[in-house]
Amino acid sequence: MKITNFAVKNYQFTLIIFLLVSVVGYLTLFSMPRSEDPSTHPPQYLITVIYPGTSPKDMEEQVVKPIENKIYGLENIDKILTTVEDGVAAFQVKFKYGVDVDNKYQEISTEMNALQNSELPKDIYLIKTEKIASSDVKILQVALISENASDKKLRDAADELKTKLEKITNLKDVKYAGIPEQEIRIDLQLDKLAQLKIPLNLVIGSLQSEAADIPGGSVNLGSKVFNVKTSGKFKNADDVANTVIYNANGKIIYMKDVAEVGYKSETVDHITRINGHRCVLVTVGMKDNVNITDVQKEFLPIVEEFSKDLPQNIKLIKNFDQANMVSQRLGHLGFDFTLAIVLVIITLLPLGSRASLIVMISIPLSLALGLIVMNAFGYSLNQLSIVGLVVALGLLVDDSIVVVENIERWLREGHSKMDAVLKGTKQIGLAVVGCTATLVIAFLPLAFLPDVSGEFIRSLPMAIITSVLASMIVAMTLVPFLGSRFLKTHEHGEGNVFLQYLQKFLTRSYSRIMPKALQFPKTTIAISIALSITAFGLFKATGFKLFPTSEKPMFLINIKMPLQANLTESDRVTKLVEAELKNHKEIVFYTANVGKGNPQIYYNVHPQDRKPDFAQIFVQLEDEAKPTEKTALIERLREKFKTMPYAKIEVKDFEQGTPLEANIVVRLFGEDPALLRKLSSEVETILRNQKGTVYINNELNTYKTDVKVKINKEKARTLGVMTSEADKVVRLAVAGLTVGDYIDNRGDARNVTLTLPRDKFSDLDALKNLYVNNIQGTPIALNQIADISFETSPTTINHFNKSRFAKVTALSDKGYYANDLLTEIVPKLDQLKMPKGYYYKLSGEKESEGDALGGNFLSVIILSTFLFVAVLLLQFKTFKGIIIVLSIIPLGILGGVVLLLINGSPMSLVAIIGFIGLSGIQVKNSLLLVDFTNQLRQEGYSIDDAIAVAGETRFLPVVLTSITAICGLIPLALNSNPLIAPLAIVLIGGLISSTILSRIVTPVMYKLMPPSIEIETKELN
């Protein structure tokens, strides 16, 4: 081949190029971004609207419908999932893959701003639009612990640490949580306002006017320009207290005359503790495409130094540091990689020391070239890309082994060194290119998996593809060059002692089987077909789970209180759970978050927003804790909390892959809440009666009770009171109104809140003695024009693509898979009698599978299959050759499935990747046998002689490449990570069965349907 001739004859150029690759590859290895998981940027966004004190029904009418109508009108929208709860509406907006993520974010933000200024209520507390990305995960969580420090001291300490960490350029979203912010609170005395006949609107207007910060512009003075500073916003509580709210008839009324003004903490809505101790949590995120190890070197000194300077009654604990986990995980994979290289070296012994050395040199160069390409495409070093490199390690030596072994064979036959190198490489060159092409095409569909699952997994196939392509280039250039320099002509043709014994073993193993297989070809093929059918039949026995649970030594405990439980009650129950966790010595940290979810510490679990009847505990074990130990603890805790009388306690492990609220989710669509409630109850019964389901949750099995302030509109109109004024007074009394802000001594903006005198939390007494001014300014008692009553309303309202639905969810218990459970659940759901216009859809794992394996993926599989066949046609020029080569694939599947069953792993996306990749490896091995058989027939050998010689000659490199691949994969198969191990298990099982059986089936298939060959005239010796 021309490239080989060029590389050998211009050896100085070849040497320099590969030295350059070595240096750049080495530098790339240490400069590439490193992270625990691949970086993903799906076109998904979360819009959160917080409107305290608003019922789900009012939220649906006033907030949800206008936003949904606006978002649904945008281009390339895929789906909108809306959840409406008390005072909170969350919109999960997903666009079709391929759109510009940043442009869509700007588009949504623009629409939200426009809506806020036009259609939405003016007193909404917060509208927040976020991009959902893997970088949302907090890489650091520290706790500032103190049982006796004041709120202010703890808050100031947290704020100071936040300020220091924010100065690191590679960090983002530095926040603290668990302590209420300081505010200037104005406790308004409505009775005094009523006596003075001062309208509430006048008070609010005066405060907002004083709080406004209006730039004065600039003026010229001589040859210079000076900025004009105006009075600006509030500086402190005295500024607020001295605000003039009324001036008439020479009488000035100040804010302090009708209200108590002072610094107070905002309403407590989030309580945090670590190992039972009061604390504030400080969390930090990291920007994309950054090396987490380098970032850790920047923030660790700051945290350690800050810890030393803290007062004696405040202690700092660093309970979560993702950089340590990344180093540990990559360290384990690095060990696996080293062990794989050692095992590969051992398998190369039959080639001889010189040939083995050449193959060993090709390994780091192929990996270096692959890393350079991966880095150029923007991929990072993470658990999946390193797994891809370890898998590639077992495959990339194939090309070098095949080329070196063929050169060695030519040398053993007595050819000159240059002839052996050039002609030996030429003889095998096309087969090597064809083998590599088929292997790349096999992994190609995985690089185009759709949706977030595809983006998450993509670095794995890309690592394999780039490394294997690099290995082909190395095998066709560097290996022949090194062969021409280091290999020597053999004095005897048997090779070294390892090769002799391996050859004898292979010959003896097949000496009895092969003649009989060739004598009874149809029987042999019938047996292979039976084995193939068995292989496909065993798939069902493995079960299916798209992504496994995480192996990380941490999990969550969700505490779901009875409906409408307040924060105090949620805190009481959380302390009971904490008391139980304290008894388990294997638990290192348990971080409680009452009224809110723990800050995000896992890539696909987003924190729960404010909810007084919810608490979450983040549990951490020792870093080296095994997944089996964690699973056993989870099972013990589930059993312990099963009968908890005060709340529903869910012990949940983290799941890999796309975010899931539960394994099984049944969505019931329809408009009538009463009918949906009835249907959801029936579905709940089905799920509860299904063996293997736990934590069944039906949001509609209870209704909540709201306090209804009903305005008598006739009375209000008669007395000249506007309904909006009455609503504003109620809001003032219960939640308070933010009328401006001030800058505290640390330079941060804090709220100025107008409210009524109250304790820590508002109670029903807040609605007593309220006055509303009529249009003349006369105060009217609220109870004159309004009645206070109780009414029921739904706890949660859900929309999917603007259609209302109810959902019933369940988790699968230990030893059960959602797909297996659904085969029994779905027929029962189909038997439900639903009115016209009502129907159900499955979500959870089922929807995730559809997103990951549907749509475009099928098109890519079909395209790849045609490419696969096209490459083989170029190689063999006949369909018979293709059928012979492909016939081995089912036999490899047999070994893969059997080993999965023995290991107890379910079929998963990673296992599917293994089977797809396996097809390429098998074809690669089979192709070598068939290609050489064709070559021998072209040279004049008979079919039987060609089959015999090719089997003896080519089976050796096939066995060597398979053994090296298996040895390279063994460390991965022994890895405790359930995301990684199934891939290696499938490949090892498939390689074992296909290598053993290909020596029998491929020759028999060739004899049954030999391809037509143009035979050269040659006398046989």
LUMVOSE-234083 format. One record per residue (C-alpha): x, y, z. Coordinates in steps of 0.25 Angstrom, whole numbers, padded with zeros to 4 digits, always signed. Layout:
XYZ/...
***
This chain:
+0000+0000+0000/+0005+0014-0003/+0004+0020+0011/+0012+0008+0016/+0023+0010+0006/+0023+0024+0008/+0024+0022+0024/+0035+0012+0022/+0044+0019+0012/+0042+0033+0018/+0045+0027+0032/+0051+0041+0037/+0038+0048+0034/+0030+0036+0040/+0038+0037+0053/+0036+0052+0055/+0021+0052+0052/+0019+0041+0063/+0028+0048+0073/+0020+0060+0071/+0007+0052+0073/+0014+0046+0086/+0017+0060+0092/+0003+0066+0088/-0004+0054+0093/+0003+0055+0106/+0000+0069+0108/-0014+0067+0104/-0016+0056+0114/-0013+0066+0125/-0019+0078+0119/-0033+0072+0115/-0045+0076+0124/-0048+0066+0134/-0061+0063+0141/-0069+0052+0147/-0080+0051+0137/-0080+0056+0122/-0084+0070+0120/-0098+0071+0114/-0106+0083+0109/-0120+0078+0105/-0130+0089+0100/-0137+0088+0113/-0141+0099+0122/-0148+0101+0135/-0157+0113+0138/-0161+0115+0152/-0171+0124+0157/-0173+0127+0172/-0185+0134+0176/-0187+0131+0191/-0201+0129+0197/-0207+0126+0183/-0215+0113+0182/-0212+0103+0170/-0225+0107+0164/-0222+0122+0164/-0208+0119+0159/-0214+0111+0147/-0223+0122+0143/-0214+0135+0146/-0200+0129+0143/-0199+0116+0136/-0209+0118+0124/-0203+0131+0119/-0188+0125+0120/-0192+0112+0114/-0199+0119+0102/-0187+0128+0100/-0177+0117+0101/-0185+0107+0092/-0185+0117+0081/-0169+0116+0080/-0163+0109+0069/-0157+0094+0070/-0164+0092+0083/-0165+0077+0087/-0172+0077+0100/-0176+0085+0113/-0178+0078+0126/-0184+0088+0136/-0186+0085+0151/-0194+0095+0159/-0194+0094+0174/-0197+0104+0186/-0191+0117+0182/-0181+0111+0172/-0182+0107+0157/-0171+0099+0150/-0170+0098+0135/-0161+0088+0129/-0159+0093+0115/-0152+0084+0104/-0149+0087+0090/-0145+0078+0079/-0130+0074+0079/-0122+0082+0069/-0127+0096+0073/-0117+0106+0078/-0118+0105+0093/-0114+0119+0096/-0123+0125+0086/-0135+0118+0091/-0131+0122+0105/-0131+0137+0101/-0144+0135+0094/-0151+0129+0106/-0145+0140+0115/-0150+0151+0106/-0164+0145+0106/-0164+0144+0121/-0160+0158+0123/-0171+0163+0113/-0182+0154+0120/-0177+0159+0134/-0179+0174+0129/-0193+0171+0123/-0202+0159+0126/-0196+0153+0139/-0200+0158+0153/-0191+0170+0157/-0188+0164+0171/-0182+0151+0167/-0170+0149+0176/-0160+0142+0166/-0160+0138+0151/-0147+0130+0149/-0143+0123+0136/-0131+0113+0136/-0124+0105+0126/-0123+0090+0130/-0109+0086+0128/-0100+0076+0135/-0092+0088+0140/-0103+0091+0150/-0098+0081+0159/-0091+0086+0171/-0077+0082+0172/-0075+0086+0186/-0084+0087+0199/-0079+0092+0212/-0086+0094+0225/-0084+0105+0235/-0089+0099+0248/-0093+0106+0261/-0103+0103+0271/-0102+0117+0278/-0097+0127+0268/-0108+0137+0264/-0115+0137+0250/-0107+0150+0246/-0093+0144+0250/-0096+0131+0242/-0101+0138+0231/-0089+0148+0230/-0080+0136+0231/-0087+0129+0220/-0087+0142+0212/-0072+0145+0214/-0068+0131+0209/-0078+0133+0197/-0071+0146+0194/-0057+0139+0194/-0061+0127+0186/-0068+0136+0175/-0054+0142+0172/-0050+0128+0166/-0053+0130+0151/-0056+0115+0148/-0067+0115+0159/-0081+0119+0157/-0094+0120+0165/-0088+0121+0179/-0100+0121+0189/-0103+0119+0203/-0116+0113+0209/-0123+0109+0222/-0123+0123+0228/-0133+0134+0225/-0128+0147+0219/-0128+0160+0227/-0139+0170+0223/-0144+0184+0227/-0158+0180+0232/-0169+0190+0233/-0180+0185+0243/-0192+0194+0239/-0202+0198+0249/-0215+0198+0241/-0223+0204+0252/-0215+0216+0253/-0216+0218+0237/-0231+0217+0239/-0231+0228+0250/-0223+0237+0241/-0231+0233+0229/-0218+0231+0221/-0220+0221+0209/-0212+0209+0208/-0208+0212+0194/-0202+0225+0198/-0193+0218+0208/-0188+0208+0197/-0186+0219+0187/-0178+0227+0197/-0169+0216+0200/-0167+0211+0186/-0164+0226+0182/-0153+0227+0192/-0147+0214+0189/-0146+0217+0174/-0131+0219+0170/-0132+0229+0158/-0119+0233+0151/-0118+0248+0150/-0110+0248+0137/-0098+0257+0135/-0094+0272+0134/-0083+0280+0127/-0075+0289+0135/-0063+0296+0128/-0056+0285+0120/-0060+0274+0129/-0073+0265+0130/-0079+0262+0144/-0089+0251+0148/-0101+0256+0156/-0104+0247+0167/-0118+0247+0173/-0123+0243+0187/-0123+0228+0183/-0130+0217+0190/-0131+0214+0205/-0118+0213+0212/-0123+0207+0226/-0136+0205+0235/-0135+0220+0239/-0137+0224+0225/-0150+0216+0224/-0155+0220+0237/-0153+0235+0233/-0161+0234+0220/-0172+0244+0219/-0185+0237+0216/-0194+0248+0217/-0194+0263+0217/-0207+0271+0218/-0211+0284+0225/-0197+0286+0230/-0197+0272+0237/-0186+0263+0233/-0188+0248+0236/-0175+0239+0236/-0174+0224+0234/-0170+0222+0248/-0183+0229+0253/-0192+0218+0248/-0182+0206+0248/-0171+0199+0255/-0158+0199+0246/-0146+0190+0248/-0137+0179+0244/-0143+0165+0244/-0140+0152+0238/-0149+0148+0226/-0160+0137+0229/-0153+0124+0231/-0156+0114+0220/-0143+0105+0220/-0136+0099+0231/-0123+0092+0230/-0115+0082+0239/-0103+0073+0237/-0102+0061+0246/-0113+0067+0255/-0106+0081+0257/-0111+0094+0252/-0104+0099+0240/-0103+0108+0228/-0100+0101+0215/-0091+0108+0205/-0091+0101+0191/-0082+0104+0178/-0084+0100+0164/-0073+0099+0153/-0073+0105+0139/-0073+0096+0127/-0060+0090+0120/-0052+0092+0132/-0042+0082+0139/-0049+0080+0153/-0035+0076+0159/-0029+0089+0155/-0042+0096+0161/-0040+0089+0174/-0026+0094+0176/-0032+0108+0175/-0043+0106+0185/-0037+0097+0195/-0027+0107+0201/-0038+0118+0202/-0048+0108+0209/-0036+0103+0219/-0032+0118+0222/-0046+0122+0224/-0048+0111+0234/-0036+0115+0242/-0042+0129+0243/-0056+0126+0248/-0060+0129+0262/-0059+0118+0272/-0074+0115+0272/-0075+0113+0257/-0069+0101+0251/-0067+0098+0236/-0069+0084+0230/-0066+0080+0216/-0076+0069+0214/-0077+0068+0199/-0065+0070+0189/-0068+0065+0175/-0053+0067+0172/-0049+0056+0182/-0060+0046+0176/-0055+0049+0161/-0040+0047+0166/-0044+0034+0172/-0053+0029+0161/-0043+0033+0150/-0032+0027+0159/-0039+0013+0159/-0041+0014+0144/-0026+0018+0143/-0023+0005+0151/-0032-0003+0142/-0025+0003+0130/-0011-0001+0135/-0016-0015+0139/-0022-0016+0125/-0008-0012+0119/-0001-0022+0127/-0011-0033+0123/-0010-0029+0108/+0006-0030+0109/+0005-0044+0115/-0005-0048+0103/+0006-0043+0093/+0017-0052+0097/+0014-0062+0086/+0018-0052+0076/+0032-0051+0081/+0039-0040+0089/+0042-0031+0077/+0028-0032+0071/+0022-0030+0085/+0030-0017+0087/+0025-0012+0073/+0010-0014+0077/+0013-0008+0091/+0018+0004+0085/+0006+0005+0076/-0003+0005+0088/+0000+0019+0094/+0002+0025+0081/-0012+0021+0076/-0018+0026+0089/-0010+0039+0088/-0015+0041+0074/-0029+0037+0079/-0029+0047+0091/-0024+0058+0082/-0036+0056+0073/-0046+0055+0084/-0040+0068+0091/-0042+0075+0077/-0057+0071+0077/-0059+0077+0091/-0060+0064+0099/-0055+0063+0113/-0048+0052+0122/-0060+0046+0130/-0064+0032+0134/-0070+0029+0121/-0059+0034+0111/-0049+0026+0120/-0057+0014+0119/-0057+0016+0104/-0042+0017+0104/-0041+0004+0112/-0050-0003+0103/-0042+0002+0091/-0029-0003+0098/-0034-0017+0095/-0038-0014+0081/-0027-0004+0076/-0016-0015+0077/-0024-0023+0067/-0019-0016+0055/-0004-0016+0060/-0005-0030+0064/-0011-0034+0050/+0000-0026+0043/+0012-0031+0051/+0007-0045+0051/+0006-0045+0036/+0020-0039+0035/+0026-0049+0045/+0019-0061+0037/+0026-0056+0024/+0039-0055+0032/+0037-0069+0037/+0035-0073+0022/+0049-0068+0019/+0046-0055+0012/+0055-0043+0013/+0052-0033+0024/+0047-0022+0014/+0039-0032+0006/+0032-0037+0018/+0029-0023+0023/+0024-0017+0010/+0017-0029+0004/+0012-0035+0017/+0006-0022+0020/+0000-0020+0006/-0006-0034+0007/-0013-0031+0020/-0015-0016+0017/-0029-0016+0011/-0034-0026+0021/-0029-0017+0033/-0036-0005+0026/-0049-0013+0024/-0048-0018+0039/-0046-0004+0044/-0057+0001+0036/-0067-0009+0040/-0064-0007+0055/-0065+0008+0053/-0079+0007+0046/-0083-0003+0057/-0081+0008+0068/-0086+0019+0059/-0101+0018+0063/-0097+0020+0077/-0090+0034+0074/-0104+0038+0068/-0113+0033+0080/-0124+0044+0081/-0128+0052+0093/-0121+0055+0106/-0117+0040+0107/-0110+0040+0094/-0102+0053+0098/-0099+0047+0112/-0093+0034+0106/-0087+0039+0093/-0073+0041+0099/-0072+0026+0100/-0074+0022+0086/-0066+0034+0081/-0054+0030+0090/-0054+0016+0083/-0056+0021+0069/-0045+0031+0070/-0035+0021+0076/-0039+0010+0066/-0037+0019+0054/-0024+0024+0060/-0019+0010+0062/-0022+0007+0047/-0013+0019+0043/-0002+0014+0053/-0003+0000+0048/-0002+0004+0034/+0010+0014+0036/+0018+0013+0049/+0017-0002+0051/+0023-0006+0037/+0034+0005+0039/+0037-0001+0053/+0036-0015+0047/+0047-0011+0036/+0056-0007+0047/+0054-0016+0059/+0049-0030+0053/+0059-0040+0048/+0058-0052+0039/+0055-0065+0047/+0064-0077+0046/+0053-0086+0049/+0039-0085+0045/+0031-0089+0057/+0033-0076+0065/+0036-0076+0080/+0032-0086+0091/+0019-0078+0094/+0015-0078+0080/+0018-0093+0078/+0010-0097+0090/-0002-0088+0086/-0002-0093+0072/-0002-0107+0077/-0013-0105+0086/-0022-0098+0075/-0018-0110+0065/-0022-0121+0076/-0034-0113+0080/-0040-0114+0066/-0034-0126+0060/-0046-0135+0063/-0057-0125+0062/-0053-0118+0049/-0053-0131+0040/-0067-0135+0045/-0072-0121+0044/-0068-0120+0030/-0073-0134+0027/-0087-0131+0032/-0088-0116+0029/-0103-0116+0029/-0104-0122+0043/-0093-0112+0048/-0101-0100+0043/-0114-0106+0049/-0107-0106+0062/-0102-0092+0061/-0116-0087+0057/-0122-0094+0069/-0111-0087+0078/-0115-0074+0071/-0130-0076+0074/-0126-0079+0089/-0118-0066+0090/-0129-0058+0085/-0139-0065+0094/-0130-0063+0107/-0132-0047+0105/-0145-0048+0112/-0139-0055+0124/-0129-0043+0127/-0140-0032+0129/-0138-0018+0124/-0134-0005+0131/-0129+0006+0122/-0119+0012+0132/-0115+0005+0145/-0115+0011+0159/-0103+0019+0163/-0091+0013+0170/-0088+0025+0178/-0087+0024+0193/-0099+0033+0195/-0114+0034+0194/-0126+0042+0198/-0138+0041+0208/-0150+0048+0204/-0160+0052+0216/-0174+0054+0211/-0182+0060+0222/-0198+0059+0223/-0204+0070+0214/-0202+0084+0218/-0193+0081+0230/-0185+0093+0234/-0170+0095+0235/-0170+0092+0250/-0177+0079+0248/-0168+0075+0237/-0156+0078+0245/-0161+0070+0257/-0162+0058+0248/-0149+0060+0241/-0142+0060+0255/-0148+0046+0257/-0142+0041+0244/-0129+0047+0247/-0129+0040+0261/-0130+0027+0254/-0119+0030+0244/-0110+0034+0256/-0110+0019+0259/-0104+0014+0246/-0089+0015+0248/-0086+0013+0233/-0093+0027+0230/-0082+0038+0231/-0091+0050+0228/-0106+0052+0227/-0111+0066+0223/-0125+0070+0226/-0133+0080+0218/-0146+0084+0223/-0156+0091+0214/-0147+0090+0202/-0139+0080+0195/-0124+0078+0197/-0116+0087+0187/-0113+0079+0174/-0101+0069+0176/-0105+0059+0165/-0106+0062+0150/-0120+0057+0148/-0127+0060+0161/-0132+0075+0162/-0135+0080+0176/-0150+0082+0181/-0154+0096+0182/-0160+0102+0195/-0171+0093+0201/-0174+0093+0216/-0179+0079+0216/-0166+0073+0210/-0152+0070+0215/-0140+0063+0209/-0128+0057+0216/-0115+0055+0207/-0108+0042+0213/-0093+0040+0210/-0085+0027+0213/-0070+0025+0213/-0064+0028+0200/-0059+0014+0198/-0073+0008+0202/-0077-0003+0192/-0090-0002+0184/-0095-0015+0191/-0093-0009+0205/-0101+0003+0201/-0112-0005+0195/-0113-0013+0208/-0114-0001+0216/-0125+0005+0207/-0133-0008+0209/-0131-0007+0224/-0136+0007+0225/-0148+0005+0216/-0152-0007+0225/-0150+0002+0237/-0158+0014+0232/-0169+0006+0225/-0178+0008+0237/-0174+0022+0241/-0187+0028+0246/-0185+0043+0244/-0180+0043+0229/-0177+0035+0217/-0162+0033+0217/-0156+0029+0203/-0142+0024+0203/-0137+0026+0189/-0124+0023+0182/-0119+0031+0171/-0122+0026+0156/-0112+0028+0144/-0117+0034+0131/-0129+0044+0129/-0136+0050+0141/-0148+0041+0145/-0158+0045+0156/-0161+0030+0158/-0158+0016+0150/-0173+0015+0147/-0182+0027+0144/-0196+0026+0139/-0202+0039+0134/-0217+0040+0133/-0222+0051+0124/-0235+0058+0124/-0241+0072+0129/-0251+0068+0140/-0243+0068+0153/-0254+0059+0160/-0253+0048+0149/-0238+0049+0149/-0238+0047+0164/-0247+0034+0162/-0238+0029+0151/-0225+0031+0159/-0231+0024+0170/-0233+0012+0162/-0219+0013+0156/-0214+0014+0170/-0221+0001+0174/-0215-0006+0162/-0201-0002+0166/-0202-0005+0180/-0207-0019+0177/-0195-0021+0168/-0184-0029+0175/-0171-0022+0173/-0176-0008+0174/-0172+0002+0186/-0175+0016+0189/-0188+0017+0181/-0192+0032+0181/-0205+0038+0176/-0206+0053+0177/-0221+0053+0176/-0224+0043+0188/-0226+0055+0197/-0231+0070+0195/-0225+0081+0202/-0233+0092+0210/-0231+0107+0207/-0236+0119+0214/-0245+0127+0205/-0247+0142+0207/-0260+0144+0199/-0263+0158+0196/-0277+0163+0196/-0276+0171+0183/-0290+0178+0185/-0286+0183+0199/-0272+0187+0194/-0278+0195+0182/-0288+0201+0192/-0277+0206+0201/-0268+0210+0190/-0257+0199+0192/-0250+0193+0180/-0248+0178+0181/-0233+0179+0177/-0231+0188+0189/-0237+0177+0198/-0228+0167+0192/-0216+0175+0194/-0219+0177+0209/-0220+0162+0211/-0207+0160+0203/-0201+0170+0212/-0206+0163+0225/-0202+0149+0221/-0190+0149+0212/-0185+0164+0212/-0182+0173+0201/-0168+0176+0196/-0167+0191+0194/-0153+0193+0190/-0139+0189+0195/-0127+0195+0202/-0112+0192+0201/-0106+0185+0214/-0092+0187+0220/-0087+0176+0211/-0092+0183+0198/-0103+0173+0196/-0117+0177+0192/-0128+0173+0203/-0143+0175+0203/-0151+0185+0210/-0164+0178+0213/-0178+0184+0217/-0186+0175+0226/-0194+0175+0238/-0189+0171+0252/-0188+0156+0254/-0179+0145+0260/-0170+0136+0252/-0181+0131+0244/-0195+0136+0239/-0207+0130+0246/-0222+0132+0244/-0221+0144+0254/-0214+0152+0243/-0228+0153+0236/-0234+0160+0248/-0236+0175+0250/-0232+0179+0235/-0237+0192+0229/-0238+0195+0214/-0239+0210+0209/-0250+0213+0200/-0249+0223+0188/-0251+0235+0198/-0240+0230+0207/-0250+0225+0218/-0245+0212+0225/-0255+0201+0224/-0254+0188+0233/-0251+0176+0224/-0261+0168+0231/-0272+0177+0227/-0270+0174+0212/-0264+0160+0213/-0266+0146+0219/-0255+0136+0223/-0258+0122+0220/-0251+0109+0217/-0251+0102+0203/-0245+0089+0197/-0236+0090+0185/-0226+0080+0178/-0212+0079+0184/-0205+0079+0170/-0209+0082+0156/-0201+0076+0145/-0201+0080+0130/-0194+0072+0119/-0194+0080+0106/-0205+0089+0112/-0214+0077+0114/-0218+0074+0129/-0214+0061+0135/-0213+0054+0148/-0201+0044+0151/-0199+0032+0160/-0185+0028+0162/-0178+0016+0168/-0163+0011+0169/-0159-0003+0166/-0155-0012+0178/-0141-0019+0179/-0140-0030+0169/-0151-0025+0160/-0150-0017+0147/-0160-0006+0143/-0162-0013+0129/-0165-0026+0135/-0175-0020+0144/-0182-0012+0133/-0184-0025+0125/-0194-0029+0136/-0199-0015+0139/-0202-0010+0125/-0213-0021+0122/-0220-0016+0135/-0219-0002+0131/-0225-0005+0118/-0237-0011+0125/-0241+0002+0132/-0254+0008+0127/-0250+0022+0123/-0260+0033+0118/-0259+0038+0104/-0247+0048+0104/-0240+0041+0116/-0228+0033+0113/-0214+0029+0120/-0200+0029+0116/-0188+0023+0122/-0176+0032+0126/-0164+0029+0135/-0154+0018+0130/-0164+0015+0118/-0164+0029+0113/-0149+0030+0115/-0146+0018+0107/-0155+0024+0096/-0147+0036+0095/-0134+0029+0096/-0136+0018+0086/-0147+0023+0077/-0149+0033+0065/-0135+0037+0059/-0128+0025+0065/-0135+0015+0056/-0131+0023+0044/-0117+0023+0048/-0117+0008+0051/-0123+0006+0037/-0113+0015+0031/-0101+0008+0038/-0106-0006+0034/-0106-0001+0019/-0092+0005+0021/-0087-0008+0028/-0092-0017+0016/-0086-0007+0006/-0072-0008+0013/-0073-0023+0013/-0078-0023-0002/-0065-0014-0005/-0057-0025+0002/-0063-0037-0004/-0071-0032-0017/-0081-0043-0014/-0093-0045-0005/-0089-0059-0001/-0076-0054+0006/-0085-0044+0014/-0094-0055+0018/-0082-0064+0023/-0076-0052+0031/-0089-0048+0037/-0093-0062+0041/-0085-0062+0053/-0092-0050+0060/-0103-0058+0067/-0093-0067+0073/-0086-0056+0079/-0099-0051+0085/-0101-0064+0091/-0088-0063+0100/-0092-0048+0103/-0106-0052+0108/-0101-0064+0116/-0090-0056+0123/-0101-0045+0126/-0110-0055+0133/-0098-0061+0141/-0094-0048+0146/-0109-0044+0149/-0108-0031+0141/-0121-0027+0133/-0121-0022+0119/-0118-0007+0118/-0114+0004+0109/-0099+0001+0112/-0101-0014+0110/-0108-0011+0096/-0095-0003+0093/-0087-0015+0096/-0095-0024+0087/-0095-0014+0075/-0080-0012+0077/-0078-0027+0078/-0084-0029+0064/-0073-0020+0059/-0062-0028+0066/-0068-0042+0062/-0069-0037+0047/-0055-0032+0048/-0050-0046+0053/-0058-0054+0043/-0054-0044+0031/-0040-0048+0033/-0043-0063+0031/-0051-0061+0019/-0042-0051+0013/-0030-0060+0014/-0038-0072+0009/-0042-0064-0004/-0027-0060-0006/-0023-0074-0005/-0034-0078-0015/-0029-0067-0024/-0015-0073-0024/-0021-0086-0028/-0024-0094-0016/-0036-0103-0016/-0047-0099-0006/-0044-0110+0004/-0029-0107+0004/-0032-0092+0005/-0041-0094+0016/-0031-0102+0024/-0019-0093+0021/-0027-0080+0024/-0032-0087+0037/-0019-0091+0042/-0012-0078+0038/-0022-0067+0041/-0028-0073+0053/-0016-0070+0061/-0017-0055+0060/-0032-0056+0062/-0029-0063+0075/-0018-0053+0079/-0027-0041+0077/-0039-0047+0084/-0030-0051+0096/-0024-0037+0097/-0038-0031+0096/-0043-0040+0107/-0031-0037+0116/-0033-0022+0113/-0047-0023+0118/-0046-0032+0130/-0043-0020+0139/-0056-0013+0134/-0064-0026+0136/-0059-0026+0151/-0062-0011+0153/-0073-0009+0163/-0080+0002+0155/-0093-0004+0149/-0092+0006+0138/-0078+0001+0133/-0078-0014+0136/-0089-0019+0127/-0082-0013+0114/-0069-0022+0118/-0077-0034+0122/-0085-0034+0108/-0072-0032+0100/-0064-0043+0108/-0076-0053+0107/-0078-0050+0092/-0063-0051+0089/-0062-0064+0096/-0073-0071+0089/-0071-0065+0075/-0056-0068+0075/-0058-0082+0079/-0070-0084+0069/-0065-0076+0058/-0054-0086+0055/-0065-0096+0052/-0076-0088+0047/-0069-0079+0037/-0061-0090+0030/-0074-0098+0029/-0082-0087+0024/-0071-0084+0013/-0072-0098+0009/-0087-0098+0007/-0087-0085-0001/-0073-0082-0006/-0072-0068-0013/-0069-0068-0027/-0054-0065-0029/-0045-0061-0041/-0035-0072-0040/-0020-0070-0044/-0013-0081-0051/-0004-0087-0040/+0002-0101-0038/+0000-0106-0024/+0012-0112-0017/
***
